[in-house]
Structure formats: structure tokens, C-alpha cells
């Protein structure tokens, strides 16, 4: 039996190898690389340190108000517009303020925030923070809700979160984790074992708390990343004394403005359909729409931070019916265009072209004699000012010619004819190599006349013999009797 040479060499190498050396055949094959989707779900967009830093200014808001802020932050562009509107209307609060912006092209969650101008004043101090907050809530809702509970427990342990005449603070056993692909151990380690719920003491009056996050939560766990402090506007917190680390200003009377609430069991937001429809009469929902969902059409083109959110919410804008919303085209802008067109019609101004076919038609009319300048003037049938001035000068010239002597009148007429006679450069194009290209017949006639003239010039004797008179240039006429000879 013959043993293969490769097998013999393998045995020799194995026996001669040092004890600590492991050959390539003995190393197990590495696990296959994880798929892109798996990596995207495992890698968080924000760390726990970043989440705590951005949630600290609002974590102690009442649950219903916190839910409205989280929903509205996913539309940062519209939040900025609401901040501008609130600054222009500082006295508009409560349900009346929400009804005033019912025709604004904003998401209902953004419209609900105008009921609380002090909240918009805080959000308006840092638009970048608002956008990051919304991106975190879209990409990591479980981590965001868990971070709020973690901060509330820290404030309670520091003695700065308790019930009073403005708010009611209750502690409940944390609900069982929902079946969302996570293990129970993973949820309990990231979230406290109990849930702290904050509600207004009077359901129809909401007091927005203001506090300094750097001191309210006790010793901050991340000294390198302290939370930001946004000072409250003084007009909404006049002389308020600190109560357990929190200050409360003037209460906001509401009935239907707050229609969202935090669902701590599922880490999402529930919608009170009755309150929602009571305040959003132009955008009603059905009873089965009691869970909040992000509407990408109201994003106003603001890009999403993570790839998973781009894939999930970017598909909502694939249809042609929603492209106008993505580009910012809405009913308000369409109404403004209609008003502009109506004002142009009243002034007698022709509307601009709305299609290529209409633009070509207008161009043909302009070439036929309807100039664009006359069409854009409200009174195009009246003579222009330049024409009236030219006519006045011509009339004055005629009157002066009637008063002068016949000799000067003749000289004046001669000069006038010379001025009106088109020159070689201004009246018509100068002869060049391309002269007559568009008129072949005229070019041929000119060529024949040239050949005939050349033939007569070359044969003067033949012309005399035929009896034709040959013209010679005459001497220039002399002016007067004097002059050089």
C-alpha cells in the first residue's frame, strides 16, 4: 500500500511542531459576520449618558405634557415655526391658542404645544437639542422611556420630587415587560423596578415645572456631560418660590389640549381619541387609532439620524400624492398663490405661464407684436412716455421750419432726410461673407449684374461700335466763383 506524500509531510510537521504552537487546521472557523440589519438593531444611536443629558430638562414634566413634547420633537422644523408663532402671540394659552392654529400645516402634536408658551420658550432656546430628542424617541423609544424613569427616581431620592398642590406623584409597580423581543432581565436592568407617574393635581389645570437639572437630580452621574439648564421666561414664572427643588408658574387651563399619555408598559404613547377629536376638528381619527404613530409627511424634509428610521419612515413618502408634502407644498401656500393670481387679474396683468405649452404660446404672441413689456403693464393700450416726447419734438420742429426762410427750410429738410435715411451700419447689416445666404435669388441677380458690368468694362471699343454711350465721371461742381484752380 502506498501512502500519499502529502499525508507523510503533514505527520512530520505535526510531530516536529512545538507544544504551544497550534496549526491552522486546529483553529475553529470564525462565526459568520452578522447581517447589516442585526448590527443596526444592536448598535444604539445614543448612549445612556447622552439620553440622560437630553432628557433631564423635561423628565419631571407631567406625563401627558411629556408625551406631547416627545411627539412634537419628531417634527423639529414645525416646532421652530410654533415657537415663532408663540412669541408673536404671548398671551395665547390653553385650548383657545390651539384652536387659533388649527389651520396651520403643523402636526396636531405641535399644535397642542402652543397651549403652553412657557414650554415653547424652553424648546426654542436650543433647536439642536429638540431635533436630537426627537431622533432618540424614534430610534430608541424603550431607552428614552427607561431614561425618564431613571431620572425621576434620582430626583425622588434627592428629595426634589414629591406631591404638592400643583402635581400628584405616585409610585407604582413596574408593569410586566411587553413581548418585544427583549428578555425580562434586559428590561429590568435598564429600567427601575417601579414606575413614577406625575399628574396634575387638578386635571383641568396644568402647572409646568421649571428646575435646574444640575442640582435637582442630586449628584450627576456623568460629570463630563452635565445636563443643560434653560432658564425659564420670567413672564411665566413671576416670583415663584421653589417647592421641593421645582418652581411652578401660572397654571394653564385646558380641557382637550393634552390628548396623549405615556404608556409605561409598552414604552409608547396612548391617544385619548375623544379629547383629540374635540380639539382637532379638522383632522379627526377613529377609535382604533389610539396609538401614536410618526407621520413622515410632517417632517418637512428634516433628515433622520439613523438608517433604520430612514428605511422605516422614508417609505411613507414614496407615493406621488405625498411628494408635495415632502417639498413643503401645502394648502396655505396654494391659497397664497390663488390670491396673487386674483390680484394680477384685477390689475390687468397676464398670469405667468404654468406649463411649457403656455410659455411657447406666449412667446409666439410676443413675436407677433405683443411684447412682454406691454403685457406686463396694466395700461398697455396708452402711448408710452417716450413716444409722446418724440411726437412733441417733431411738432416743435415743424413749427420752427414754418417760421424760417425757404433756403434754411430746404437745408433743414435735407438734413432731416439725411438723418432719417438708414445708414449702412445702423439701417441694415453690413455686407460680409454671409450676405445673401437667406436669399439665393437676390444673390444670383447680383452675380449676373456683376458679370455684365465686368464684360462691358473690359470691352470699351465694342460698346462704342455698337453706338452705346459711355458715361464718364464729370468734374466736381464748384461752389461760388472763388476757390483754387
Secondary structure, DSSP 8 states (H G I E B T S, - for coil): ----HHHHHHHHHHHHS-TT---GGGS--------HHHHHHHS-SS-HHHHHHHHTTTTTS-HHHHHHHHHHTT-HHHHHHHHHHHHHTTT--HHHHHHHTTTSSS-HHHHHHTT-HHHHHHHTT-HHHHHHHHHHHHH-HHHHHHHHHHHHHHHHHTT-----SSEEEEEEE-----SSS--HHHHHHHS-SEEEEEEESBTTEE--EE--HHHHTSS-S-TTS--------GGGSTT---BTTBEE-S-EE-SSS--EEEETTTTEEEE-HHHHHHH-TTS---TT--B----GGGGTT---SSHHHHHHHHGGG-SGGGHHHHTT--HHHHHHHHHHHHHHHHTT-----SSHHHHHHHHHHHHTT--HHHHTSTTTTS--HHHHHHHHHHHHHHHHHHHS-HHHHHHHHHHHHHHHS--TTTTS----TTTTTT-HHHHHHHHHHHHHHHHHHH-HHHHHHTT------------SS-S--
